[in-house]
């Protein structure tokens, strides 16, 4: 039986534990060491659609999540003030057709120069989440993403992990010992020593374990300019958005995330232009009231060159952090562990090298997708003007050139099944930022024969007809879930 020690009790640590215990059960001896003296970062409160895959895999019911984590539903991210028209990046609707008719719904709409709102379910723009029958049939969730209170989520995941048999130890690691092979041989804590076969570093920006094995940080700072963030809560409201708001500011952008009973907010900015006090003042002017900063975080966007070295794997902030624009941190931890459980058994150096190569591809995909959002025409401050001279990686540059002839297709993302962002993600942002060649899109759509175009029309008409029924407001739906849960 293999023995594994996870160090770190944040979201990444518990995601790691739950995936491992679900995959291996009693066939591994797993413990998680965390210090109650060390708090969690607790800034990110939104997920990507990968969270549903995680919940389905480990057996978490969405109704339980909504009630115990003050969760709200998330259909995507609303980008305000990034360009002339606000746009919603949403992955719940209008997916690609089968048989090579790639993103047929997008292709049709974009060929007609549609309004960006037409790329998404109009319910979501009105903070509605589904048909009225959902109030009597609450076994299916109308979205596949969520917002949640990070601290309550941490308690919830701790409970779920213990239910699966995870041993959780309160201790602080003070020393990492290596053997003559350069592997971790023992962890020394203030209370106990930990001697296991494998170690997983979920210690966040400290990178307490993996740094001892020679892992190097690959900075994205020449591409992504954000370096600091302030975070703060505000009171709950009568209604909650069914999306995260990412509002472009003078020197960065601000997030507004609804959780039940409060909002989580923050301003991520380039400290070459302003400091935390300036950011606070700008936020207060935007909101029209004073705020109290809960956290002030400094970071260098990037990732480890090798998240897996010998008998140690780094997960979460220990392995990578780009910025919170598309809520990538949790999604990356999930996909990283799904990839890992396919490679852990009987691993050797070849397997480790393969894993690290796949993780490099995954991180490049995230990096390029985040950079894409900043290729905007906004130029009202020195920050936004200077972004016009920002370098972009060759991978993104080549793809943008490729996508001048057609929309992104799945074959552009074949290297691994664990990319966070695929053709439908990129297509929405490219269109919203006017980075597509619309004439070529029209040529491409018109190249389909009449039968196929009729098929697209039928599909779109069916979709629109399904929208013509009374809908449920977001908070009404949440109240119904919470009321039902209270009766159990």
N, C-alpha and C positions, 0 to 999 in steps of 0.2 A: 504494500500500500504506500503510495506517495504521500509525503507530508509537505504542506504548503503554509507559509506565513504571509499574510497580507499586512502591510504596515500603513495605517491611515484610515480614518473613519469618516471620510467625506463621501459624497455621492459616488465618486469613482470606486472607492473601496468597497462599498456595498453592492454596486453593480457587478463588480468583479466577483465578489463572494456569491451572489445569487446565481450568476451564470455558471460558475464552477460547481456549486452544490446541485444545481438542476441537472447539469451534464453528468456529473460523476457520483452524486449521492454519497453513500457510505464507502465508496471505493477510494476516496481520498480523505486524509485527515487534514482538515482546514481550520485555521484559526486567524482571527483578525485582531491585531494589536493597535489600540488607539489610546491617545492620552486625553483624558477629560480636561486637562489643563490647556489643551490646544484647541482653539475654535476652528470652525470651517469657514471657507471664504464666503459662501452664502450670498453671492452677488447674482449669479445666473438663476433665473426662475422660469425659463422657457425650454421646451424640448423641440426636437424635430420629430418627424414621423417614425424614426427608428425607435422611439420610446414605446410605441404600441407593439412593435416586434419583440422588444424586451419584455413587456408585460405579458404578452401571449406566451413567450417561452418559459418564463419563471412562474406563471400562474397568478398574476395580479389582476383582480377585477377592477375595471375603471370606476365603478360606483364607489368602491372602497377608497380608491385614490382620491376621488373628488371630495369625499367626506373627511378623510383623515389628514389630507394635505392641503386643505382649502384650495383645491385645484379648480381651475376654470378651463374651458375648452379653447383650443387654438386652431385656427384654420391656416395661419401663416403669419406673414409680417407685412404691415402697412407702412410703406415708405412715404413720408411726408416731407415736402420741400427739397427733395433730392433733384427733382426735375420740374418741368412746367406743370405736369399733372401727377397727383399722387397715384401710387400703384400698389397692388397687393400681390406679393409672392405667395402663391397658394399651391399645395400639392394634393389637395383632396379631390379636385374636379378636373375634367377635360384631359384625361390621360390619353396616351397614344392608342390608335386602333391596331389591330393585328395584321399579320401578313404584309409587313413592310410598308404599310400606309402610315408612315411615321408622323406622329403628332397631327393627325388629320384635322382635328378640330382647330388646333392653333393655325395650321396652314390655311384653312378656309377663312378664318376670322382675320388673320394678318394680311391675307391677300386683298381683303376688303377695307384695309386701313381702319380696323375697328378701334373703338375706344378701349383703353386698357381695362376698363371695368368689365368688358364683355369676355375677358379671358378667365373670369372667375365667377363663381356662383353669386348672384346679386344678393342672396340672403346675407352673406357674410358682411357686405358693405353696410347692412342695416342692423348688424349684431343679432341676426336670427340664425338659428342652428338646425332647423329641420321642421318637418311637418307636425301638425298638432297631435297626430296619433302617437308621437313619441312620448307624450305625457302619460299614456296608458301602456305603452310598450317600451320599457326602459332598459331592455337587455342589450341593445346595440348603441354604441356611441356614434354620433354623427360626424365626429372629427377623429383624426388619428394623431393629434398632437395636443399638448396640454401646457398650461402654466401652473405653477404650484409654489407654495411657501417652502423655501429651501430647508429651513430648520425643521418644519414638520415632516417634510419628505425624508430628511435624515433619520428622524425617529421612526418613521414608518418602515423604511428599508431595513433599519436595525431590527425591528420586530419581525419582519418577514424573513430575514436571514437567520435569526435565532430559531424561528419555527422550522426552518429547513435543516437545523442541526449545526449551525455555525457556532464555534466557540469565540466569544468576544472577550478580550482581555484589556483591562485598563492599565496601561504602562506607557512609559516614554523611553524610546530607544536612544541610548547615549553613545553607543559604539558599534561599528560594523567591522567584523573580523573577516579577513580573507585567508584562504589556504594557499599552498604553493602552486596551485593551478590557476590562481587568480579568481577563484569562485568565492562566493560568500559561504563561510563555514559556520558563523554564529552571529547572532545579534545580541548585544548586551543591553538590557533595560535597567531602569532604576530598581525594579522589583524582581525580574526574572531574566534568564537567558533563553534564547530561542534558537534551536538547532534543528533545521528541517532540510528537506531535499531542494525546495524551491522557494523563492521569495518574490513578492510582488510589491513594488514601490508605488504607493498611492499617497505620498507625503506632500503632494502639491509642489509649489515652487521651490521647496527645500531640496527635493530630489535626494533625500537622505541616503538611499541605498545605491541607486544607479550611478550617482556621481562618483562613488568609490571604485566603480569598475571602468572608469575612463570614458563614459558617455559625454559627447560634446553637443553643445547647443548650436543649432543652425538658425540664425536670426533671419527674419523676413523684413527687417526694418528698412531695407532699401526699397521695398515695395509697399509696405504698410506702415503708415506714419503714426498711428495711435500708440501712445505710451502710458497714459494714465487714465484713471476713471474715478469718479466719485459716485457713490450710491446712497440712496435715501428712500425712506418710505413715505407714502401719503395715505390719507384716509380712503376708505371704501366709498363707492358712489352708488347711485340708484340703479345704474346699468353698467355692465362690463363689456368692453370690446371683446369680440371673438377672435382677436388677433393682437399680436405685439405691435406697438407703435415704435418705429425707428424714425425719429424726427431729425432732419439735418439741421445742425446749428452753425454758428459762425466758424467754429474751429474743430468740428467733429460732428458727433450726433448724440442724441439722447434717446434712451429707451423708456417705455412706459408699459408695464406688464401688470395685468389685473390678476389678483388672487382674491379669494372670497374674504371680504372684510378689510382689504387694504390693497394698495398698489405698490409694486416695486419699481423704482425709478433709478436712473443714473445718467451721467454725461461722460462719454468717453471722448478724449480730446488729445490733440497733439501739443505736448508741453513745450515745443519750440516756439509756440505762439502765445499761450496763456498758462497760468498756473491754476491750482485747485481753487483758490479764492476767486479768481476771475471767472472760472467755470461756475462756481456757486452763484455769483452775482448774475451771470447771464441766464442761468436756469430760473432764478427768482424773478427776473424781469419777464421771462417767458411765461411762467406760471402765474405771476401776479401775487405771490405770497412768499414768505420766508420758508426756508427748509433747514433741516438739521442733517448734516452729513453723517451717515452711519458707517461708511467705509471709504477709505481712500487707497486705491490700489495702483501700484506702478508695475509695469511688465514690459518684457521684450518679446514681441510676437515671433513665433518660430516653433521649432520642434527639435527633439533629439536626433542625432544622426543614426543612433542605434538604440531603439527602445528596449530591445531584448539583447542582453549580453550574458553569456554563460548561464548561470542558474538564477537570473534576475530579470524580471519584466517590469517596465515602468508603464503605468496607466494613468489617464486623466491629466491633470496639470503637471504631473511629474514628467509626462512624455511630450506634451504639446500644449500650446495655447496660441491661438491666432488673435481673435478679438470676438466679442459677443454678438457681432452683427447678425449672424444667422443661427445663433444658439448651437454652435457646433461642438462645444466641449463634451456635453453629455452624449450626444450622438456618436462622437468619435470613440469615447470609452466603450460604448455598446458594441460598435462594429469591430473595434480592436479586440474585444474579448471573444466575439463570435468567430473571428479569424483565428484567434489563439487556440480555442478548443479543438480546432481541426488539426492543429500542429503540435500540440503539447505531448501527446503520447509518442514515446520512442523518438523524441527529438534528438537531432545531432546538429553539428555546425551548419550543414547544408540547409536544414530546416530553419534554423535561426536566421541565416542569410536571406532565405526566401521571405520569411516573415518581415524582416526589416526592409526589404525591397518593396513589398506590398504596402507597408506603412508609409514609405516615402511617396509612393503613388497616391495614396489616400490623402496625405497631407498636401501634396502639390495640387490635388483637385480642390481641396478646401481653400488653400491659399489663392488659387486663380479665381475661384468663384467670389471670394470676398473682394479681391482687387477689382473685379468686373464692376461692382456697384459704384466704385469711385470714378469710373470713366464717364462722368456726367458733364453736362454743359454748364453747371452752376459755377459762377466765377465772381461772386459778390464780395469775397474777402480774400486776403492774401493767402490764406490756407487753401481755399478752393482753386485759386489761380495757380498756385504752385503745384497742385496736384496734376495740372495739365502737362507738367514736365516729368512726372513720376515715371520711373522705369517700370516695365511690365515683363514678366518672365517670357522666355521664348515659347513655352508651352501655351500660354494664353494668347500671345501674339499670333502664333500659327493658327490656333483655333478660330480666333476672330476673323482672320483672313479666309479661312476655310468656310466659315459660316456666312460670308458675304455671298456665297453661291447657293446656299441652301440652309435649312434649319439644322440644328444639332440632331444627330440620330444616335441610337443606342450603340452602334458600332464605334462611335467615337470614344466609348467608355468601356471597352472590353477587357482591359488588363486585369481587373479584379471585380468581384461581385460586391465589394465592400466600400465602394465610393459612396460618399454622402450625397453628392449632387450629380444629377444625370441630365439627359437632354431636355426634359420638361422644365427643370429648374433654370437651366441656362437660357432657354428660349424666352421665358417670361421676362427675365432681366434685360436681355438683348433688345427685345421689342420695346420695353418701357423706356429704355435709355436711347432709343432711336439708333441702335448700332447695327441694324440689319439693312440689307439692300432690298427695299420693298419691291422694286421692279423685278428683281430675280425671284422673290417670293411669289409674285403674281404669275410669272412665267412658269414656275414650278407647279403651282396649283392648276393652271390652265392646261398643263401637259397631261393631266389625268383625263381619261376618257369620260364621256358623258355619263356612263353607268356609274362609275366611281363617284363622280361629283354628286349625282343624285343620292348615292348612298350616304355621302357626307351630309347632304341636306336633310335626309330622313333622320339621321342620328342627331343632328343639331335640333331639329324640330321636336323630337321625342324628349330631348334634354330640357328644352324650354317649356314644353307642356308640363313636365313634372314639377316645374317651379310655380305653376299657377294654382297653388293650393295654400290655404292659410299656414303661416309659419309661427314658430315659437321663439320668443325672445330669449336671449342667452341666460339672463338671470332667472327667468321663469323656469327654464329647464333645470338649472342648477338647484333651485329651491325644491323642485319635484324630486330630484335624485336624493337630496339631503333629507327630505321628509320621509321618503321611502326607507332610507337607510336607518333613520331614527326609530322606525317601527320594528326593525329586525331584532 
